[in-house]
Amino acid sequence: MAAHGTGDSFFTWDGDVLIVNILGKPASKQDAIGKPKGAQLKVSVTAAPQNGKATDHMVRFLAPLFGVAVRDIEVVFGRENVNKQLRIRSPKKLPPVFSAAPP
């Protein structure tokens, strides 16, 4: 099991698995990846925070942005919380915010 913290960055690599710490913002006007805030990446989704539905929606929103299937994204913790960690198996691409962040 990965540690909760990833140092100063909002993401780290575990082999070919990308681990991302997320600060979720449910019930937003649009689905969007925001800017890093400390050791978390802000991600807004339109879904309401109800029984993990916003997190499920977030995973469906993020999967094509990383070039993976929904089943390749695991919610490690935070399914019903704004603070969450995702493990993305073998991402084929990375959203631009990742290239702007320190490794």
C-alpha positions as CSV (number, residue, x, y, z in Angstrom):
1,M,0.0,0.0,0.0
2,A,1.4,3.4,-0.9
3,A,2.0,6.1,1.6
4,H,-0.5,8.9,1.7
5,G,2.0,11.6,1.1
6,T,4.0,12.1,-2.1
7,G,6.4,14.7,-0.9
8,D,5.9,18.2,-2.4
9,S,4.2,17.1,-5.5
10,F,0.6,16.0,-6.0
11,F,1.7,12.9,-7.8
12,T,4.4,10.2,-7.8
13,W,5.1,7.0,-9.7
14,D,5.1,3.4,-8.4
15,G,6.6,1.6,-11.4
16,D,4.1,2.1,-14.2
17,V,1.4,3.2,-11.8
18,L,0.7,6.9,-11.4
19,I,-0.4,7.9,-7.9
20,V,-2.3,11.1,-7.7
21,N,-3.5,13.0,-4.6
22,I,-6.7,14.9,-5.4
23,L,-8.8,17.6,-3.8
24,G,-12.2,17.1,-5.2
25,K,-14.8,19.8,-5.8
26,P,-18.2,18.2,-6.4
27,A,-21.3,19.9,-7.8
28,S,-19.2,22.3,-10.0
29,K,-20.4,24.1,-13.1
30,Q,-18.1,21.9,-15.3
31,D,-15.8,18.9,-15.1
32,A,-12.2,20.3,-15.1
33,I,-8.7,19.7,-13.8
34,G,-7.6,22.7,-11.9
35,K,-4.2,23.7,-10.5
36,P,-2.2,21.9,-7.9
37,K,-2.9,23.1,-4.3
38,G,-0.1,22.0,-2.1
39,A,0.3,18.2,-2.4
40,Q,-3.1,17.8,-4.1
41,L,-4.5,18.4,-7.6
42,K,-7.8,20.2,-7.7
43,V,-10.4,18.4,-9.8
44,S,-13.9,19.7,-10.2
45,V,-16.9,17.6,-11.3
46,T,-20.5,18.3,-12.0
47,A,-21.8,15.3,-10.0
48,A,-23.3,15.8,-6.6
49,P,-21.4,14.4,-3.6
50,Q,-23.8,11.5,-2.8
51,N,-22.7,8.0,-1.9
52,G,-19.4,8.3,-3.8
53,K,-21.2,9.3,-7.1
54,A,-19.0,12.3,-7.6
55,T,-15.9,10.2,-7.2
56,D,-17.3,7.6,-9.7
57,H,-18.0,10.5,-12.1
58,M,-14.5,11.9,-11.6
59,V,-13.0,8.5,-12.5
60,R,-15.1,8.4,-15.7
61,F,-14.0,12.0,-16.5
62,L,-10.3,11.4,-15.9
63,A,-10.0,8.0,-17.7
64,P,-9.9,9.3,-21.3
65,L,-7.6,12.2,-20.2
66,F,-5.0,9.6,-19.1
67,G,-5.7,7.3,-22.1
68,V,-6.9,4.5,-19.8
69,A,-10.1,2.5,-19.2
70,V,-12.1,3.3,-16.1
71,R,-11.1,-0.1,-14.6
72,D,-7.5,1.1,-14.7
73,I,-8.1,3.8,-12.1
74,E,-8.3,2.6,-8.5
75,V,-9.6,4.9,-5.8
76,V,-7.2,4.1,-2.9
77,F,-9.1,6.2,-0.4
78,G,-11.5,9.1,-0.3
79,R,-14.4,7.7,-2.3
80,E,-16.8,9.7,-0.1
81,N,-14.4,12.5,0.8
82,V,-13.0,15.5,-1.0
83,N,-9.4,14.3,-0.2
84,K,-8.7,11.2,-2.3
85,Q,-5.9,9.2,-3.8
86,L,-6.1,7.5,-7.2
87,R,-3.8,4.9,-8.7
88,I,-3.8,5.0,-12.5
89,R,-2.4,1.9,-14.2
90,S,-0.1,2.6,-17.2
91,P,-1.4,6.0,-18.3
92,K,-0.9,6.5,-22.0
93,K,-0.9,10.3,-21.7
94,L,-0.8,13.0,-19.0
95,P,-2.9,16.2,-18.8
96,P,-0.7,19.3,-19.2
97,V,-0.7,20.2,-15.5
98,F,1.6,17.2,-15.0
99,S,4.3,18.5,-17.2
100,A,4.3,21.9,-15.4
101,A,4.7,20.2,-12.0
102,P,8.1,19.3,-10.5
103,P,8.8,15.5,-10.7
